[in-house]
Amino acid sequence: MEPKAALHQRDKSSARNATRDMTIGKPMGLLLSFAMPLLFGMLFQQLYSFVDTAIVGRYLGAAKLAAVGATNSVNFLVNGLCIGFCSGFSIPIAQAFGAKDGRALRQSVSHAIYLSAGLSLLMAVLTAAACPTLLRWMNTPEEILPGAVSYIRIILMAIPCTVMYNMAAGMLRSVGDSRTPVIFLVVASLVNIVLDLILILYAHLDVAGAAIATAISQFISGIGCIWVIVRRFPMLHPDQADMRFDPAKALSMLNIGLPMGLQYSITAIGSVLVQWSVNGLGVDAVAAVSSAAKLSAFFYCLIDALAATMATFAGQNVGARKLGRIRAGLKGASIIGSLYCLAAFAVLLFFREPLLSIFVNRETDPVVMELASRFLLINSAFYIPLLFVNIVRFSIQGMGYTKAAMIAGVCEMVARSAVALFLVPTLGFTGACFANPAAWVAADLFLFPCFFKVIRSLAYRLGCSTSEGMQES
């Protein structure tokens, strides 16, 4: 039997090997090495999302695909709030890790657990009960409403599973471990694919089978991340003193976490209005947006990975008072991301219809294919503005200014709402295609000046230069 002291020392060594200090070293190399595991995990996440959509679209038909697609905005509205506050609660952990303040780190972990557990249970109860009303408010066609309610109610009841994974993964990423969340996300993805096949094709559970498969896979990935934290990361283990609930600490974390969650939800309000306007165009339009959005999500993966990387990078370097490294990191992420966005647009320009055929049968649903192709082409032309929305906003959030970043969500909401209320009635489906691009450009117009203002404000508050740490870049 291994002595307890030796075991503890081994675990400390394992944790050191798994963590990554992003306050030293070349930013470009750090960004790539941290983002690649995230990208791999997100691709697998999209893989099982692809399987959900492909099985529903191919085997259950366009109406069932539309039923699932009609829930996207509600899903984004609610789960976006939960994922947002998980990301926000991770920021003080990253900052404490960068500052090498173990006590602050452990206190942040304990309060993140309290707050995420309470908020997720509350959200699950309230939203699962209200989902039929929400879908009717969104003008969901009656012929797809039962399937939409069946699907989204299960997804909403599983919010605690989603929060468990995102909170545990956020803790690990905050201390520089971007690999462990990916490992369990891959495992969960494979489980999801198997369960999709069993529950939809063999158990005949219809769209509810896809929702149940997603919920179970989220639970598995969350349990896996928690197991690794318990086994390998003693730095994330609060002791009895750290577990005492401190209202001031909780309020401080809510001031960071809730604006990030609200940012997602505010953004989603615009998406809900766009979905409402698309729902009014008929089932073909709903199915087209659903399939195009699924394919777009695959191409968003690198952008999302860079954004999550910048949140950790900025958080750790704020803790270390190296603001110049944040600017250098943003420049590196911009170069990597812009090259990728140009390549992604080229791929979709020439191959969007073959790729969309994963979800849509051109022979039986030619109208859906044409509409989805149009939506995808217009959106992909604006991937670079989307890149900047993500990496700049997450940098601001990582620096702790989540309320400022939330205003970008308001800009997106206003732009999408304007398109839904004025362009869609005038231009029809083509107007809906410009909802996302308009939102991304509007957010960028706010985010760029906000970023530089935040850097100056931090330099004044911390008593350091805006170029501090630049010589290490």
C-alpha positions in Angstrom: 0.0 0.0 0.0 1.4 3.4 -1.0 1.9 5.7 2.0 -0.6 8.6 2.2 2.2 11.2 2.2 3.8 9.7 -0.9 0.4 9.5 -2.7 -0.3 13.1 -1.9 3.2 14.1 -3.2 2.5 12.1 -6.4 -0.8 13.8 -6.9 0.8 17.2 -6.5 3.4 16.3 -9.1 0.6 15.1 -11.5 -1.2 18.4 -11.0 1.9 20.4 -11.7 2.5 18.5 -14.9 -1.1 19.0 -16.0 -1.4 22.7 -15.3 0.0 25.4 -17.6 1.3 28.8 -16.4 0.4 31.2 -19.2 2.1 34.1 -17.6 5.5 33.1 -19.1 6.6 32.1 -22.5 5.7 33.1 -26.1 1.9 33.9 -26.3 1.5 32.4 -29.8 2.9 29.0 -28.8 0.9 29.0 -25.6 -2.3 29.9 -27.4 -1.9 27.1 -29.9 -0.9 24.5 -27.4 -3.8 25.4 -25.1 -6.4 25.8 -27.9 -5.7 22.6 -29.8 -7.1 20.2 -27.1 -10.1 22.5 -26.8 -10.6 22.4 -30.5 -10.3 18.6 -30.5 -13.0 18.4 -27.8 -15.3 20.9 -29.5 -15.0 19.0 -32.8 -16.1 15.8 -31.0 -18.9 17.7 -29.3 -20.1 18.8 -32.7 -19.7 15.3 -33.9 -22.4 14.0 -31.6 -24.5 17.1 -32.3 -24.1 16.1 -36.0 -25.2 12.6 -35.2 -28.3 13.9 -33.4 -29.2 16.1 -36.3 -28.3 13.6 -39.0 -30.3 10.8 -37.5 -33.3 13.0 -36.8 -33.2 14.6 -40.3 -32.5 11.4 -42.2 -34.6 8.9 -40.3 -37.4 11.0 -38.8 -37.8 13.5 -41.5 -37.7 17.3 -42.1 -40.6 18.0 -39.7 -38.8 16.3 -36.8 -35.6 18.2 -37.8 -37.6 21.4 -37.7 -39.0 20.5 -34.2 -35.5 20.1 -32.8 -34.3 23.2 -34.7 -37.2 25.3 -33.3 -35.8 24.8 -29.8 -32.3 26.2 -30.6 -33.0 29.7 -29.4 -34.7 28.5 -26.2 -31.8 26.2 -25.6 -29.3 29.0 -26.2 -31.3 31.4 -24.0 -31.3 29.0 -21.0 -28.2 26.9 -21.3 -26.3 29.9 -22.5 -27.1 31.6 -19.2 -25.9 28.6 -17.2 -22.7 28.1 -19.3 -22.0 31.8 -19.0 -22.1 31.9 -15.2 -19.9 28.8 -15.1 -17.3 30.7 -17.2 -17.7 33.7 -15.0 -17.1 31.7 -11.8 -13.9 30.3 -13.3 -12.4 33.7 -13.8 -11.5 34.4 -10.1 -9.9 30.9 -10.1 -7.7 31.7 -13.1 -6.8 35.1 -11.6 -5.9 33.5 -8.2 -3.8 30.8 -10.0 -1.9 33.5 -11.9 -1.3 35.4 -8.7 -0.1 32.2 -7.0 -2.7 32.8 -4.2 -3.8 29.3 -3.1 -6.3 30.4 -0.4 -8.1 32.7 -2.8 -8.1 29.9 -5.4 -9.7 27.4 -3.0 -12.3 29.9 -1.7 -13.3 30.6 -5.3 -13.7 26.9 -6.0 -16.0 26.3 -3.0 -18.2 29.3 -3.8 -18.3 28.3 -7.5 -19.7 25.0 -6.4 -22.3 26.5 -4.1 -23.5 29.1 -6.7 -23.5 26.8 -9.8 -25.4 24.1 -7.9 -28.1 26.4 -6.6 -28.6 28.3 -9.9 -28.7 25.2 -12.1 -31.4 23.5 -10.0 -33.5 26.7 -10.0 -33.1 27.1 -13.7 -34.0 23.5 -14.4 -37.3 23.7 -12.4 -38.4 27.0 -13.8 -37.6 26.5 -17.4 -38.8 22.9 -17.8 -42.2 24.0 -16.6 -42.3 27.1 -18.9 -41.0 25.6 -22.1 -44.4 25.0 -23.9 -45.3 28.7 -23.3 -41.9 29.9 -24.5 -42.2 27.9 -27.7 -45.8 29.2 -28.4 -44.6 32.8 -27.8 -41.9 32.1 -30.5 -44.6 31.3 -33.1 -43.6 27.7 -33.4 -45.7 25.9 -36.0 -48.4 23.7 -34.4 -47.4 20.7 -36.4 -43.9 20.6 -34.9 -44.8 21.9 -31.4 -45.3 18.5 -29.6 -41.9 17.2 -30.8 -40.2 20.5 -29.9 -41.7 20.4 -26.3 -40.7 16.8 -25.9 -37.1 17.5 -26.9 -36.4 20.8 -25.1 -38.1 19.8 -21.8 -35.6 16.9 -21.3 -32.7 19.2 -22.2 -33.8 21.8 -19.7 -34.4 19.2 -16.9 -30.8 18.1 -17.5 -29.3 21.6 -16.9 -27.6 20.4 -13.6 -25.7 17.9 -15.7 -24.6 20.6 -18.2 -23.5 22.9 -15.4 -21.6 20.1 -13.6 -19.5 19.5 -16.7 -19.0 23.2 -17.6 -18.1 24.2 -14.0 -15.6 21.3 -13.5 -14.1 21.9 -17.0 -13.8 25.6 -16.2 -11.9 24.9 -13.0 -9.5 22.7 -14.9 -8.9 25.2 -17.7 -8.4 28.0 -15.2 -5.3 26.2 -13.9 -4.1 25.5 -17.4 -5.4 22.0 -18.0 -7.3 22.0 -21.3 -6.8 18.3 -22.0 -8.8 16.6 -19.3 -12.1 18.2 -20.2 -11.5 17.1 -23.8 -10.8 13.5 -22.8 -14.2 13.1 -21.1 -15.9 15.1 -23.8 -14.7 12.6 -26.3 -15.9 9.7 -24.1 -19.3 11.4 -23.7 -19.5 12.0 -27.5 -19.0 8.4 -28.3 -21.6 7.4 -25.6 -24.0 9.9 -27.1 -23.6 8.5 -30.6 -24.3 4.9 -29.4 -27.3 6.1 -27.3 -28.7 8.0 -30.3 -28.7 4.9 -32.4 -30.2 2.8 -29.6 -32.9 5.3 -28.4 -34.0 6.7 -31.8 -33.6 3.8 -34.2 -34.3 0.8 -31.9 -36.2 2.1 -28.9 -38.3 4.4 -31.2 -38.2 7.3 -28.7 -38.3 9.8 -31.5 -36.7 13.2 -30.7 -36.9 12.6 -27.0 -34.3 9.9 -27.5 -31.8 12.4 -28.8 -32.4 14.6 -25.8 -32.0 11.7 -23.3 -28.7 10.7 -25.1 -27.4 14.3 -24.7 -28.3 14.5 -21.0 -26.7 11.2 -20.2 -23.5 12.1 -22.1 -23.3 15.5 -20.3 -23.6 13.7 -16.9 -20.8 11.3 -17.8 -18.4 14.1 -18.9 -19.1 16.0 -15.7 -18.5 13.1 -13.4 -15.2 12.3 -15.3 -13.9 15.9 -14.8 -14.8 15.8 -11.1 -13.1 12.5 -10.6 -9.8 13.9 -12.1 -10.1 17.0 -9.9 -10.4 14.8 -6.8 -7.6 12.5 -7.8 -5.0 14.9 -9.3 -5.6 18.5 -8.3 -5.2 19.0 -4.6 -4.8 22.8 -5.2 -8.5 22.7 -6.1 -9.6 21.0 -2.9 -11.0 23.5 -0.4 -10.4 22.7 3.2 -13.0 23.2 6.0 -12.1 26.9 6.4 -12.4 27.5 2.7 -15.8 25.8 2.6 -17.4 28.4 4.9 -19.9 30.4 2.9 -18.9 34.0 2.7 -21.7 36.3 1.4 -19.2 38.9 0.3 -17.2 36.4 -1.7 -20.5 35.0 -3.2 -21.6 38.4 -4.2 -18.2 39.2 -5.7 -18.4 36.0 -7.8 -22.0 36.7 -8.8 -21.0 40.1 -10.0 -18.6 38.4 -12.4 -20.6 35.3 -13.3 -24.1 36.6 -13.7 -23.2 39.3 -16.3 -21.5 36.6 -18.3 -24.6 34.4 -18.1 -26.9 37.4 -18.9 -24.7 38.3 -21.8 -25.5 34.9 -23.4 -29.2 35.3 -22.6 -29.4 38.9 -23.8 -27.8 37.8 -27.0 -30.3 34.9 -27.2 -33.2 37.3 -26.9 -32.3 38.6 -30.4 -31.9 35.0 -31.6 -35.4 34.2 -30.2 -36.9 37.1 -32.2 -35.0 35.8 -35.3 -36.4 32.3 -34.6 -39.9 33.8 -34.2 -39.6 35.5 -37.6 -38.1 32.3 -39.3 -40.9 30.2 -37.7 -43.4 32.4 -39.5 -41.8 31.5 -42.8 -42.7 27.9 -42.5 -41.3 24.4 -41.7 -38.8 24.5 -44.6 -37.3 27.7 -43.4 -37.0 26.3 -39.9 -35.4 23.1 -41.1 -32.9 25.1 -43.3 -31.7 27.3 -40.5 -31.4 24.3 -38.2 -29.3 22.3 -40.6 -27.1 25.3 -41.6 -26.6 26.2 -37.9 -25.4 22.7 -37.2 -22.9 22.8 -39.9 -21.8 26.3 -39.0 -21.2 25.2 -35.4 -18.6 22.8 -36.7 -16.7 25.7 -38.4 -17.1 27.8 -35.3 -15.0 25.3 -33.2 -11.6 26.9 -33.7 -13.0 30.3 -33.0 -14.6 29.1 -29.8 -11.4 27.4 -28.8 -9.4 30.5 -29.3 -12.0 32.5 -27.3 -11.9 30.1 -24.3 -8.1 30.2 -24.5 -8.0 34.0 -24.4 -10.3 34.0 -21.3 -7.8 31.8 -19.4 -4.8 33.6 -20.9 -6.1 37.1 -19.9 -7.2 35.9 -16.4 -3.9 34.4 -15.5 -1.9 37.4 -16.8 -4.2 39.9 -14.9 -3.3 37.9 -11.8 0.4 38.3 -12.7 0.0 42.0 -13.6 1.3 41.4 -17.1 -1.1 43.4 -19.3 1.2 43.7 -22.2 1.0 39.9 -22.7 -2.8 40.2 -23.0 -2.4 42.5 -25.9 0.2 40.3 -27.5 -2.0 37.3 -27.0 -5.0 39.0 -28.6 -2.8 39.9 -31.6 -1.6 36.2 -31.9 -5.2 34.9 -31.7 -6.3 37.4 -34.3 -3.7 36.2 -36.8 -4.4 32.5 -36.2 -8.2 33.1 -36.4 -8.2 35.3 -39.4 -6.3 32.8 -41.5 -8.6 30.1 -40.4 -11.8 32.1 -41.2 -10.6 32.8 -44.8 -9.9 29.1 -45.3 -13.3 28.1 -43.8 -15.1 30.6 -46.2 -13.3 29.0 -49.1 -14.3 25.5 -48.1 -18.0 26.5 -47.7 -18.0 28.5 -50.9 -17.3 25.4 -52.9 -18.5 22.5 -50.8 -21.4 23.7 -48.7 -24.1 21.6 -50.5 -22.2 18.3 -50.2 -21.6 19.1 -46.5 -25.3 20.0 -45.9 -26.3 16.7 -47.5 -25.3 15.1 -44.1 -28.5 16.6 -42.7 -30.7 17.3 -45.7 -31.8 15.0 -48.5 -31.7 17.1 -51.7 -33.9 14.7 -53.6 -36.8 14.9 -51.0 -36.2 18.4 -49.6 -34.8 20.6 -52.4 -36.2 23.8 -50.9 -34.6 23.1 -47.5 -31.2 22.5 -49.3 -31.4 25.8 -51.3 -32.4 27.9 -48.2 -29.7 26.3 -46.0 -27.0 26.8 -48.6 -27.9 30.5 -48.9 -27.9 31.0 -45.1 -24.5 29.2 -44.8 -22.8 31.2 -47.6 -23.9 34.6 -46.2 -22.9 33.8 -42.7 -19.5 32.3 -43.6 -18.6 35.6 -45.4 -18.6 37.3 -42.0 -16.6 34.7 -39.9 -13.8 37.3 -39.3 -16.2 39.7 -37.4 -17.4 36.6 -35.5 -13.8 35.8 -34.6 -13.3 39.2 -33.1 -16.6 39.1 -31.2 -15.3 36.0 -29.4 -11.7 36.6 -28.8 -12.0 40.3 -27.8 -15.1 39.7 -25.6 -13.5 36.7 -23.8 -10.3 38.7 -23.2 -12.4 41.4 -21.5 -14.2 38.8 -19.5 -11.0 37.1 -18.5 -9.7 40.5 -17.2 -12.8 40.5 -14.9 -14.8 43.2 -16.7 -17.8 41.0 -17.4 -20.4 43.8 -17.1 -18.6 45.7 -19.9 -18.5 42.6 -22.1 -22.2 42.1 -21.5 -23.0 45.3 -23.4 -21.7 43.6 -26.5 -24.5 41.1 -26.0 -27.0 44.1 -25.9 -25.5 45.2 -29.3 -26.0 41.8 -30.7 -29.6 41.7 -29.4 -30.5 45.0 -30.9 -29.0 44.1 -34.3 -30.8 40.8 -34.5 -34.0 42.2 -33.3 -33.9 44.9 -36.0 -33.3 42.3 -38.6 -36.1 40.1 -37.3 -38.6 43.0 -37.1 -37.7 44.9 -40.3 -35.5 42.9 -42.7 -37.3 39.5 -42.6 -40.8 41.0 -43.3 -39.3 42.9 -46.2 -36.7 40.4 -47.7 -38.1 37.1 -46.3 -35.6 34.3 -45.7 -32.7 36.3 -47.2 -33.2 38.9 -44.5 -32.9 36.3 -41.8 -29.6 35.3 -43.3 -28.2 38.7 -42.3 -29.2 38.5 -38.7 -26.0 37.0 -37.4 -23.6 39.1 -39.5 -25.4 42.3 -38.4 -25.1 41.2 -34.7 -21.4 40.4 -35.1 -20.5 43.7 -36.7 -22.5 45.7 -34.1 -20.8 43.9 -31.2 -17.3 44.5 -32.7 -18.0 48.3 -33.0 -18.4 48.3 -29.2 -15.8 45.7 -28.2 -12.6 47.1 -29.7 -12.7 50.5 -28.0 -13.9 48.7 -24.8 -10.8 46.4 -24.8 -8.3 49.2 -24.9 -10.3 51.2 -22.2 -10.3 48.1 -20.0 -6.5 47.7 -20.4 -5.9 51.3 -19.4 -8.3 51.0 -16.5 -6.6 47.9 -15.2 -3.1 49.5 -15.5 -4.3 52.4 -13.4 -6.0 50.1 -10.8 -3.1 47.7 -10.5 -0.4 50.4 -10.7 1.4 48.8 -13.7 2.1 49.7 -17.3 -0.1 48.6 -20.2 3.0 47.1 -21.8 4.0 45.2 -18.6 5.2 41.7 -19.7 5.5 42.7 -23.3 9.3 41.9 -23.3 8.4 38.2 -22.6 6.2 38.1 -25.7 
